[in-house]
Amino acid sequence: MASGKPTEARAISRPLTALGKLRARFSFRQYLIFIFLLSLAARAALIFLLSNFNRVSGMENEGIALNMLAGKGYSYAFIVNEMPTAIVGPVYTVFLYLHFLFFGKNYLPVELSQALIASVSALVLALIGRRMAGERVGIISGFLFALYPTYAYWCALPLQLTVDIFMLELSILLVMLAFDRQKLAYHILAGAWIGLTALSKSFYLSFLILYLAWVWLWQRPNLKSIVYAGCVWAACAALVITPWSIRNYRVFREWVPLTTNGGANLWYGNNPNATGALYTKDGRSMLSTIPRELMNKIAGAKTEAEKDRILSRAGKDWAKSHPQEFLKLVPLRLRAIWWFDPEMESSFPALRKMVYAALLVFAIPGIILALRLWKQVSIFYLLAAWESGFYSFFVGQARFRYLIEFGFLLFCACFLAWLGDKVLAASRKFAQTS
């Protein structure tokens, strides 16, 4: 593994004017403390400013957690008929369950816990940036994460995005450490964490292949090292996932390794009212458009796995019988991922677009500058390409982009470090000529 300060990275991460002055006074660890405190303060301020503790909903995770508290087990009424469920993984549901158990159904403790998790995520991004592009890019990345309005806002919502981002970031860092230290313990930790991330969001399990491709591009290890890492990661991930898979087999009487939402996501994006996203052109929820015949089949399903299979079959049948419409929906799905769903109502819609547009203004030149580091940062290219390709067959949502938007923040840091270097050089030249 590269040392964390690669030669190419120094060209990007030369001192900013302000950071150059502060660097003599503060160590990297001290910067991490500042980043953590700033992130926590910003999120706590926003949480109390919004004061939405009793007005928000945790959606499926909330319903399942409340059923667990009521002694109904891990169950939920997906579309119709309450029954054992695997519509979402257990990580965030258990997170809510524990908060409800100790604090009651009040989302203030949940939001404050998420503020803590997000503040740790800012530190993890700083560590990733340091290893990829140098210490200054890492520091700037951490500060950008701490102050990024979109991520701060999601801490005030009882949805699993904040936890998912933390888990994905940490899996990337653990993969880096595993190949840096080349010790079995680190490979075991990386594999186990990959398994845990899959229990939070099943899509994350597929990232194991992307991590191996990234390491091969960057480090060019021999085939033996790649096979060894892949086998250890897969085995450890399987050990973590297996208890949940066994539980699913016991309640569904069929093989459901992780979740039962693939069929629903396929149908959302492939039906007569499909727009590429979760809402129809007139703003209705896609679930509200289920035809009566299909609804009757779902109502007659004995398990949630059967519901998922019915929806999956309906989505596939529509796509096969309407190939041109299916292809026309692909760019609309990508629009919903990489921009926004125009039919979906949201809080602060104009502000969301302004924040994202500002992010792109700084991230795009950063992406260009980081081409000299393309091997190190290729994990972000791989994640973006895989996410686009996968969800172009299903349904698009901006929250899929939010999961990997921290990569954009790192590219912003690359640009800001370069820009600071230019400003510093110009100020010195001006001082010499004046």
C-alpha positions in Angstrom: 0.0 0.0 0.0 1.2 3.5 -0.8 2.5 5.4 2.2 -0.4 7.9 2.3 1.7 10.7 0.8 2.3 9.5 -2.7 4.6 11.6 -5.0 1.7 12.5 -7.3 -0.3 13.6 -4.3 2.2 16.2 -3.2 1.4 18.2 -6.4 -2.2 18.3 -5.5 -1.9 18.8 -1.7 0.6 21.6 -1.4 -0.2 24.1 1.4 -3.2 26.3 1.2 -2.4 29.9 2.3 -4.4 29.5 5.5 -3.5 25.9 6.1 0.1 26.6 5.5 0.1 29.0 8.4 -1.8 26.7 10.7 0.2 23.6 9.8 3.1 24.6 12.0 0.8 24.8 15.0 -1.5 21.8 14.6 -0.8 18.1 13.9 -3.0 15.9 11.8 -4.6 14.4 14.9 -5.4 17.9 16.2 -7.1 18.7 12.9 -9.1 15.5 13.3 -10.4 16.8 16.7 -11.4 20.1 15.1 -13.2 18.3 12.3 -15.1 16.1 14.7 -16.1 18.9 17.0 -17.1 21.1 14.0 -19.2 18.4 12.5 -20.9 17.5 15.7 -21.7 21.2 16.5 -23.1 21.8 13.0 -25.3 18.8 13.1 -26.5 19.4 16.7 -27.4 23.0 15.8 -29.4 21.9 12.7 -31.2 19.1 14.7 -32.4 21.6 17.3 -33.2 24.2 14.7 -35.5 21.9 12.8 -36.9 20.3 16.1 -38.7 17.6 14.1 -38.3 14.9 16.8 -42.0 14.0 16.9 -43.0 14.8 13.3 -40.7 12.5 11.2 -41.1 8.9 10.3 -38.6 6.0 10.1 -40.6 4.3 7.4 -40.1 0.5 7.2 -37.4 0.4 9.8 -39.6 2.2 12.3 -42.6 -0.1 11.7 -40.4 -3.2 12.2 -38.7 -1.8 15.3 -42.1 -1.0 16.8 -43.4 -4.5 16.0 -40.3 -5.9 17.7 -41.1 -3.8 20.8 -44.7 -5.1 20.7 -43.5 -8.7 20.7 -44.5 -9.3 17.0 -40.9 -10.1 16.0 -39.2 -8.8 12.9 -42.4 -8.2 10.9 -44.0 -5.6 8.7 -47.0 -5.1 6.4 -45.3 -4.5 3.1 -48.1 -3.3 0.7 -50.7 -5.5 2.5 -50.9 -8.2 5.3 -48.4 -8.0 8.2 -46.0 -10.9 8.2 -42.3 -11.8 8.9 -40.2 -9.5 6.8 -36.8 -8.9 5.2 -37.7 -5.8 3.3 -34.8 -4.1 4.9 -31.7 -5.4 6.6 -31.4 -5.6 10.4 -28.7 -3.1 11.1 -30.6 0.2 11.1 -33.8 -1.5 12.3 -31.9 -2.7 15.4 -30.4 0.8 15.8 -33.9 2.2 16.0 -35.2 -0.6 18.2 -32.5 0.0 20.8 -33.2 3.8 20.8 -36.9 3.1 21.2 -36.2 0.6 23.9 -34.1 2.9 26.1 -35.6 6.4 25.2 -39.1 5.7 23.9 -40.3 6.7 20.5 -38.6 10.1 20.4 -36.3 10.8 17.5 -34.1 13.3 19.3 -31.7 10.5 20.7 -31.7 8.9 17.3 -30.8 12.1 15.5 -28.1 12.9 18.1 -26.6 9.4 17.7 -26.6 10.0 13.9 -24.8 13.3 14.4 -22.1 11.4 16.3 -21.9 8.7 13.6 -21.6 11.3 10.9 -18.9 13.2 12.8 -16.9 9.9 12.9 -17.6 9.6 9.1 -15.9 13.0 8.6 -12.8 11.6 10.3 -12.9 8.4 8.2 -13.0 10.5 5.0 -10.1 12.6 6.2 -8.1 9.3 6.7 -9.1 8.0 3.3 -8.1 11.3 1.7 -4.8 11.3 3.5 -3.9 7.9 2.2 -5.1 8.6 -1.3 -3.9 12.1 -2.0 -1.9 13.4 0.9 -2.4 14.9 4.3 -3.8 18.3 3.2 -6.4 16.8 0.9 -7.4 14.6 3.8 -7.8 17.5 6.2 -9.8 19.5 3.6 -12.0 16.5 2.9 -12.8 16.1 6.5 -13.8 19.7 6.9 -15.9 19.6 3.8 -17.8 16.5 5.1 -18.3 18.3 8.5 -19.9 21.3 6.8 -21.7 19.6 3.9 -25.4 20.7 4.3 -26.9 17.6 2.6 -25.2 15.2 5.0 -25.9 17.4 8.0 -29.6 17.5 7.0 -29.9 13.7 6.8 -28.8 13.4 10.4 -32.1 15.0 11.3 -34.1 12.3 9.5 -34.6 8.8 10.9 -33.4 7.1 7.7 -30.5 4.8 7.4 -28.5 6.9 4.9 -26.1 8.3 7.6 -25.4 4.8 8.9 -24.9 3.5 5.4 -22.4 6.2 4.5 -20.4 5.5 7.6 -20.3 1.8 6.9 -19.3 2.3 3.3 -16.5 4.7 4.2 -15.1 2.5 6.9 -15.2 -0.6 4.5 -13.0 1.4 2.1 -10.6 2.4 4.8 -10.4 -1.2 6.2 -9.6 -2.5 2.7 -6.8 0.0 2.4 -5.5 -1.0 5.8 -5.7 -4.7 5.0 -3.4 -4.3 2.0 -1.2 -1.8 3.7 -0.5 -4.0 6.8 -0.8 -7.4 5.0 -1.9 -9.2 8.2 -4.6 -11.8 8.4 -6.3 -9.9 11.3 -6.9 -6.8 9.0 -8.3 -9.0 6.2 -10.6 -10.7 8.6 -11.8 -7.3 9.9 -12.3 -6.0 6.4 -14.3 -9.0 5.3 -16.4 -9.1 8.5 -17.2 -5.4 8.0 -18.2 -5.9 4.4 -20.6 -8.6 5.6 -22.0 -6.2 8.2 -22.5 -3.5 5.5 -24.5 -6.0 3.5 -26.8 -6.5 6.5 -27.4 -2.7 6.4 -27.8 -2.4 2.6 -27.7 -5.6 0.6 -26.3 -3.9 -2.5 -23.1 -3.3 -0.6 -22.2 -7.0 -0.8 -21.5 -6.6 -4.5 -18.8 -4.0 -3.7 -16.5 -6.8 -2.6 -15.6 -7.4 -6.3 -15.1 -3.6 -6.8 -12.7 -3.5 -3.8 -10.6 -6.3 -5.4 -10.6 -4.5 -8.8 -9.5 -1.2 -7.1 -6.7 -2.9 -5.2 -5.5 -4.5 -8.4 -5.5 -1.2 -10.3 -3.7 0.6 -7.5 -1.3 -1.8 -6.0 -0.9 -4.4 -8.8 -0.4 -7.2 -6.3 0.2 -10.7 -7.6 -2.7 -13.0 -8.3 -2.1 -15.0 -5.1 -2.6 -11.9 -2.9 -5.8 -11.0 -4.7 -7.2 -14.5 -4.4 -6.2 -14.7 -0.8 -7.8 -11.4 0.1 -11.0 -12.2 -1.9 -11.3 -15.6 -0.2 -10.8 -14.3 3.3 -13.2 -11.3 2.8 -15.8 -13.6 1.2 -15.5 -16.2 4.0 -15.7 -13.6 6.8 -18.6 -11.7 5.1 -20.5 -15.0 4.8 -20.0 -15.8 8.5 -21.5 -12.5 9.4 -24.4 -12.8 7.0 -25.2 -16.5 7.6 -27.3 -16.1 10.8 -29.6 -13.6 9.1 -29.8 -15.9 6.0 -30.7 -18.9 8.3 -33.4 -16.8 9.9 -34.8 -15.9 6.5 -34.9 -19.5 5.4 -36.8 -20.4 8.6 -39.5 -17.8 8.0 -39.8 -17.9 4.2 -39.0 -21.6 3.6 -36.8 -20.6 0.7 -33.3 -19.1 0.1 -33.3 -15.4 0.8 -29.7 -14.5 1.7 -30.3 -10.8 2.5 -33.5 -8.8 1.6 -36.8 -9.1 -0.2 -36.9 -5.7 -1.9 -35.3 -6.5 -5.3 -38.6 -7.4 -6.9 -40.3 -4.2 -5.7 -37.4 -2.0 -6.9 -37.6 -3.7 -10.3 -41.3 -3.2 -10.6 -41.1 0.5 -9.4 -38.9 1.2 -12.5 -40.7 -1.1 -14.9 -44.5 -0.7 -15.1 -47.1 1.1 -17.2 -46.7 4.3 -15.0 -42.9 4.1 -14.6 -41.0 7.4 -14.7 -37.6 6.0 -13.8 -38.1 7.0 -10.2 -40.4 6.4 -7.2 -43.2 8.7 -8.2 -45.6 9.0 -11.2 -45.7 12.1 -13.4 -48.6 13.5 -11.3 -46.7 12.9 -8.1 -48.3 9.7 -6.8 -46.4 7.0 -5.1 -45.6 4.2 -7.5 -47.1 1.7 -5.0 -50.5 3.5 -5.3 -50.6 2.5 -9.0 -50.5 -1.2 -8.5 -53.3 -2.7 -10.7 -56.0 -4.7 -9.0 -55.1 -8.0 -10.6 -51.5 -7.6 -9.4 -52.7 -6.4 -5.9 -54.8 -9.5 -5.6 -51.8 -11.8 -6.3 -49.8 -9.9 -3.7 -52.6 -10.1 -1.1 -52.7 -13.9 -1.7 -49.0 -14.3 -1.1 -48.2 -16.4 2.0 -44.8 -14.9 2.5 -43.0 -11.7 1.8 -40.6 -13.5 -0.4 -43.5 -14.6 -2.5 -44.7 -10.9 -2.8 -41.2 -10.0 -3.9 -41.2 -12.7 -6.6 -44.6 -11.6 -7.9 -43.5 -8.0 -8.2 -40.2 -9.1 -9.9 -42.1 -11.2 -12.4 -44.5 -8.4 -13.2 -41.5 -6.0 -13.7 -39.7 -8.4 -16.0 -42.8 -9.2 -18.0 -43.4 -5.5 -18.6 -39.8 -4.8 -19.6 -39.8 -7.7 -22.0 -43.1 -6.7 -23.6 -42.1 -3.0 -23.8 -38.4 -3.0 -24.8 -38.5 0.5 -26.3 -40.2 2.1 -23.3 -37.7 0.2 -21.0 -34.7 1.8 -22.9 -36.3 5.2 -22.8 -36.5 4.9 -19.0 -32.8 4.3 -18.6 -31.7 8.0 -18.9 -34.6 9.0 -16.6 -33.4 6.5 -14.0 -29.9 8.0 -14.3 -31.3 11.5 -14.0 -33.0 10.6 -10.8 -29.7 9.2 -9.4 -27.3 11.9 -10.6 -29.7 14.9 -10.4 -33.1 14.7 -8.8 -36.5 13.1 -9.3 -38.7 16.0 -10.6 -41.9 14.3 -9.4 -40.8 13.7 -5.9 -41.7 16.2 -3.2 -38.9 17.1 -0.8 -38.0 19.7 1.8 -35.9 22.6 0.6 -35.9 21.5 -3.1 -34.3 24.6 -4.4 -31.6 24.6 -1.7 -30.8 20.9 -2.4 -30.2 21.7 -6.0 -28.1 24.7 -5.2 -25.9 22.8 -2.8 -25.4 19.9 -5.2 -24.7 22.3 -8.1 -22.1 24.0 -5.9 -20.6 20.7 -5.1 -20.3 19.8 -8.8 -18.6 23.2 -9.6 -15.7 22.3 -7.3 -15.8 18.5 -7.7 -15.6 18.4 -11.6 -12.2 20.3 -11.8 -11.1 18.2 -8.8 -11.9 15.0 -10.8 -9.8 16.3 -13.7 -6.9 17.2 -11.4 -7.1 13.8 -9.7 -6.6 12.0 -13.0 -2.9 11.9 -12.1 -4.0 9.9 -9.0 -6.6 7.8 -10.9 -5.4 4.5 -9.6 -5.7 5.6 -6.0 -9.2 7.2 -6.4 -10.4 4.6 -8.9 -12.7 3.1 -6.2 -15.0 6.2 -6.7 -15.1 5.7 -10.5 -15.9 2.0 -10.0 -18.7 2.7 -7.4 -20.3 5.4 -9.7 -20.1 3.2 -12.8 -21.5 0.1 -11.0 -24.3 2.0 -9.3 -25.3 3.6 -12.6 -25.2 0.4 -14.4 -27.1 -1.6 -11.8 -29.9 0.9 -11.0 -30.4 1.7 -14.7 -32.4 -1.6 -14.8 -34.3 -0.8 -11.6 -35.4 2.6 -10.2 -33.4 5.8 -9.7 -33.2 7.8 -6.5 -31.0 10.7 -5.4 -30.3 8.8 -2.2 -28.3 6.3 -4.1 -26.0 9.1 -5.1 -25.8 10.4 -1.6 -24.2 7.1 -0.6 -21.1 7.9 -2.6 -21.2 11.7 -2.6 -18.4 11.8 -0.1 -16.2 10.9 -3.0 -17.2 14.2 -4.6 -16.1 15.9 -1.4 -12.7 14.4 -1.7 -12.4 15.6 -5.3 -13.5 19.1 -4.1 -10.6 18.9 -1.6 -8.2 18.1 -4.5 -9.3 21.2 -6.3 -9.2 23.4 -3.3 -5.7 22.3 -2.4 -4.6 23.0 -6.0 -6.4 26.4 -6.0 -4.8 27.3 -2.7 -1.4 26.5 -4.1 -2.1 28.8 -7.1 -3.3 31.6 -4.8 -0.2 31.3 -2.6 2.1 31.3 -5.7 0.3 34.4 -7.1 0.5 36.2 -3.7 4.2 35.5 -3.5 4.8 36.8 -7.1 2.8 39.9 -6.3 4.8 40.5 -3.2 8.1 40.2 -5.1 7.0 42.6 -7.8 5.4 45.2 -5.5 
